[in-house]
Amino acid sequence: MPRYLVAINLHDNYVPFVEGLLSLSCKSREEVDGLVAKAIAGGGSTHDKPQDYGFMYTHSFVDLDGHGWGLIHMSAMPA
């Protein structure tokens, strides 16, 4: 179920908006990087750099509707 938030603009009018955060598990680091590259080429943006934790690789982007997408690849569970 979407969560409805309320923002106040400079004229004290209430403006409702809906935003989502989505996460996807990818099969490889290359898939993570490829999806972020496609999103950016299509007009999306990213505000961070990929994070490599050895067993886990992540990156994210924001689509044209303002929804955040987190992409993750896990190669193995840490010992």
Residue frames as a rotation matrix with the C-alpha (Angstrom) as fourth column:
MET 1
0.584 0.812 0.000 0.00
0.812 -0.584 0.000 0.00
0.000 0.000 -1.000 0.00
PRO 2
-0.119 -0.656 0.746 1.46
0.545 -0.671 -0.503 3.41
0.830 0.347 0.437 -0.93
ARG 3
-0.112 -0.002 -0.994 2.27
0.935 -0.339 -0.105 5.79
-0.337 -0.941 0.040 1.84
TYR 4
0.434 0.349 0.830 0.82
0.647 -0.763 -0.018 9.26
0.627 0.545 -0.557 1.33
LEU 5
-0.364 -0.628 -0.687 2.91
0.898 -0.432 -0.082 12.17
-0.245 -0.647 0.722 2.50
VAL 6
0.770 0.607 0.195 2.07
0.634 -0.763 -0.128 15.85
0.071 0.222 -0.972 2.69
ALA 7
-0.447 -0.895 -0.006 4.39
0.895 -0.447 -0.006 18.73
0.003 -0.008 1.000 1.83
ILE 8
0.570 0.568 -0.593 3.82
0.567 -0.795 -0.217 22.43
-0.595 -0.212 -0.775 2.44
ASN 9
0.080 -0.546 0.834 4.85
0.899 -0.321 -0.297 24.86
0.430 0.774 0.465 -0.30
LEU 10
-0.829 -0.558 -0.031 5.84
0.522 -0.753 -0.400 28.50
0.200 -0.348 0.916 0.24
HIS 11
-0.598 0.680 0.424 2.21
-0.469 -0.726 0.503 29.64
0.649 0.102 0.754 0.17
ASP 12
-0.759 0.217 0.614 1.11
-0.533 0.335 -0.777 27.22
-0.374 -0.917 -0.138 2.94
ASN 13
0.359 0.817 -0.451 -0.92
-0.929 0.360 -0.087 25.09
0.091 0.450 0.888 0.52
TYR 14
-0.001 -0.311 0.951 -0.82
-0.454 0.847 0.276 21.36
-0.891 -0.431 -0.142 1.14
VAL 15
0.173 -0.049 -0.984 0.41
-0.967 0.182 -0.179 19.29
0.188 0.982 -0.016 -1.80
PRO 16
0.595 0.046 0.802 -0.03
-0.389 0.890 0.238 15.49
-0.703 -0.454 0.548 -1.59
PHE 17
0.168 -0.538 -0.826 2.50
-0.930 0.190 -0.313 13.22
0.326 0.821 -0.468 -3.26
VAL 18
0.910 0.086 0.406 3.40
-0.214 0.936 0.280 9.54
-0.355 -0.341 0.870 -3.38
GLU 19
0.164 -0.919 -0.360 6.91
-0.948 -0.046 -0.313 8.15
0.271 0.393 -0.879 -3.56
GLY 20
0.985 0.164 0.049 8.22
-0.171 0.957 0.236 4.60
-0.008 -0.241 0.970 -3.63
LEU 21
-0.035 -0.997 0.073 11.51
-0.977 0.049 0.208 2.88
-0.211 -0.064 -0.975 -2.88
LEU 22
0.923 0.352 -0.159 12.10
-0.385 0.868 -0.314 -0.37
0.028 0.351 0.936 -4.74
SER 23
-0.049 -0.952 0.302 14.88
-0.819 0.211 0.534 -2.92
-0.572 -0.221 -0.790 -4.36
LEU 24
0.850 0.251 -0.463 15.95
-0.498 0.669 -0.552 -5.56
0.171 0.700 0.693 -6.88
SER 25
0.295 -0.750 0.592 18.32
-0.226 0.547 0.806 -8.50
-0.928 -0.372 -0.008 -6.55
CYS 26
0.600 -0.175 -0.781 20.58
-0.800 -0.115 -0.589 -8.89
0.013 0.978 -0.209 -9.59
LYS 27
0.984 -0.175 0.029 22.49
0.176 0.982 -0.070 -11.93
-0.016 0.074 0.997 -10.86
SER 28
0.158 -0.983 0.094 25.81
0.975 0.140 -0.171 -10.10
0.155 0.118 0.981 -11.26
ARG 29
-0.161 -0.339 -0.927 27.71
0.470 -0.852 0.230 -6.87
-0.868 -0.399 0.297 -10.64
GLU 30
-0.961 -0.226 0.161 27.52
0.233 -0.340 0.911 -6.27
-0.151 0.913 0.379 -14.40
GLU 31
-0.237 0.951 0.199 23.72
0.817 0.084 0.570 -6.44
0.525 0.298 -0.797 -14.25
VAL 32
0.304 0.268 -0.914 23.69
0.810 -0.578 0.100 -3.88
-0.501 -0.771 -0.393 -11.42
ASP 33
-0.498 -0.606 -0.620 25.96
0.190 -0.774 0.605 -1.50
-0.846 0.184 0.500 -13.36
GLY 34
-0.894 0.171 0.415 24.06
0.428 0.046 0.903 -2.08
0.136 0.984 -0.114 -16.62
LEU 35
0.082 0.994 -0.068 20.67
0.958 -0.060 0.281 -1.25
0.276 -0.088 -0.957 -15.10
VAL 36
0.228 -0.076 -0.971 22.03
0.539 -0.820 0.191 1.92
-0.811 -0.567 -0.146 -13.47
ALA 37
-0.793 -0.585 -0.169 23.60
0.160 -0.468 0.869 2.95
-0.588 0.662 0.465 -16.80
LYS 38
-0.607 0.650 0.457 20.31
0.685 0.137 0.715 2.37
0.402 0.748 -0.528 -18.66
ALA 39
0.337 0.755 -0.562 18.41
0.930 -0.360 0.074 4.38
-0.146 -0.548 -0.824 -16.05
ILE 40
-0.096 -0.464 -0.881 20.81
0.285 -0.861 0.422 7.32
-0.954 -0.211 0.214 -16.34
ALA 41
-0.943 -0.259 0.208 20.73
0.249 -0.137 0.959 7.15
-0.220 0.956 0.194 -20.16
GLY 42
-0.331 0.910 0.251 16.93
0.806 0.134 0.577 7.28
0.492 0.393 -0.777 -19.97
GLY 43
-0.016 0.293 0.956 16.92
-0.062 -0.955 0.291 10.46
0.998 -0.054 0.033 -17.87
GLY 44
0.846 0.270 -0.459 17.23
0.396 0.257 0.882 9.04
0.356 -0.928 0.110 -14.34
SER 45
0.305 -0.766 0.566 19.91
-0.599 -0.616 -0.511 10.10
0.740 -0.183 -0.647 -11.89
THR 46
0.473 -0.231 -0.850 22.14
0.667 0.724 0.175 8.66
0.575 -0.650 0.497 -9.21
HIS 47
0.716 -0.155 0.681 23.42
-0.435 -0.862 0.260 10.38
0.547 -0.482 -0.685 -6.10
ASP 48
0.574 -0.551 0.606 25.95
-0.529 0.315 0.788 7.82
-0.625 -0.773 -0.111 -4.95
LYS 49
-0.201 -0.703 -0.683 28.73
-0.945 0.323 -0.054 5.54
0.258 0.634 -0.729 -6.11
PRO 50
0.488 0.333 -0.807 28.58
-0.211 0.942 0.262 1.74
0.847 0.042 0.529 -6.20
GLN 51
0.239 -0.367 0.899 29.38
-0.967 -0.004 0.256 0.10
-0.091 -0.930 -0.355 -2.87
ASP 52
0.284 -0.248 -0.926 31.48
-0.305 0.892 -0.333 -3.08
0.909 0.377 0.178 -2.88
TYR 53
0.425 -0.050 0.904 31.46
-0.903 0.044 0.427 -5.05
-0.061 -0.998 -0.027 0.37
GLY 54
-0.690 -0.714 0.121 33.19
-0.686 0.698 0.204 -8.10
-0.230 0.058 -0.972 -1.10
PHE 55
-0.827 0.448 0.341 30.23
0.420 0.894 -0.154 -10.47
-0.374 0.016 -0.927 -0.73
MET 56
0.266 0.964 -0.005 27.69
0.822 -0.229 -0.521 -7.77
-0.503 0.135 -0.853 -1.68
TYR 57
-0.872 -0.457 0.176 27.65
0.472 -0.687 0.552 -5.09
-0.131 0.564 0.815 -4.39
THR 58
0.150 0.967 -0.204 25.05
0.852 -0.231 -0.470 -2.29
-0.502 -0.103 -0.859 -4.48
HIS 59
-0.965 -0.258 0.052 24.19
0.255 -0.866 0.431 0.80
-0.066 0.429 0.901 -6.48
SER 60
-0.127 0.974 -0.187 21.03
0.740 -0.033 -0.672 2.89
-0.661 -0.224 -0.716 -6.86
PHE 61
-0.920 -0.066 0.387 19.22
0.319 -0.701 0.638 5.37
0.230 0.710 0.666 -9.06
VAL 62
-0.392 0.832 -0.392 16.16
0.092 -0.389 -0.917 7.63
-0.915 -0.396 0.076 -9.04
ASP 63
-0.436 0.286 0.853 13.72
0.886 0.300 0.353 7.30
-0.155 0.910 -0.384 -11.95
LEU 64
-0.790 0.101 0.604 11.87
0.249 -0.849 0.467 10.11
0.560 0.520 0.646 -13.74
ASP 65
0.289 0.953 0.085 8.91
0.176 -0.140 0.974 9.81
0.941 -0.267 -0.208 -11.34
GLY 66
0.059 -0.366 0.929 11.18
-0.801 -0.573 -0.174 10.31
0.596 -0.733 -0.327 -8.32
HIS 67
0.949 0.279 0.149 11.15
-0.313 0.771 0.554 6.69
0.040 -0.572 0.819 -7.17
GLY 68
0.033 -0.980 0.199 14.37
-0.986 0.001 0.168 5.31
-0.165 -0.201 -0.966 -5.73
TRP 69
0.883 0.134 -0.449 15.69
-0.269 0.929 -0.252 1.96
0.384 0.344 0.857 -6.95
GLY 70
0.173 -0.830 0.530 18.26
-0.882 0.110 0.459 -0.01
-0.439 -0.547 -0.713 -4.97
LEU 71
0.722 -0.023 -0.691 20.08
-0.449 0.745 -0.494 -2.76
0.526 0.667 0.528 -6.86
ILE 72
0.245 -0.602 0.760 22.01
-0.869 0.212 0.448 -5.48
-0.431 -0.770 -0.471 -5.07
HIS 73
0.496 -0.190 -0.848 24.14
-0.384 0.828 -0.410 -8.47
0.779 0.528 0.338 -6.04
MET 74
0.431 -0.367 0.824 25.19
-0.815 0.235 0.530 -10.96
-0.388 -0.900 -0.198 -3.36
SER 75
0.027 -0.520 -0.853 27.91
-0.767 0.536 -0.352 -13.42
0.641 0.665 -0.385 -4.37
ALA 76
-0.166 -0.083 -0.983 28.05
0.430 0.890 -0.148 -15.36
0.887 -0.447 -0.112 -1.10
MET 77
0.894 0.444 0.062 27.13
0.101 -0.335 0.937 -14.99
0.437 -0.831 -0.344 2.53
PRO 78
0.149 -0.878 0.456 29.98
-0.742 -0.403 -0.535 -13.63
0.653 -0.259 -0.712 4.71
ALA 79
-0.059 -0.276 -0.959 31.81
0.320 0.905 -0.280 -16.16
0.946 -0.323 0.035 6.85
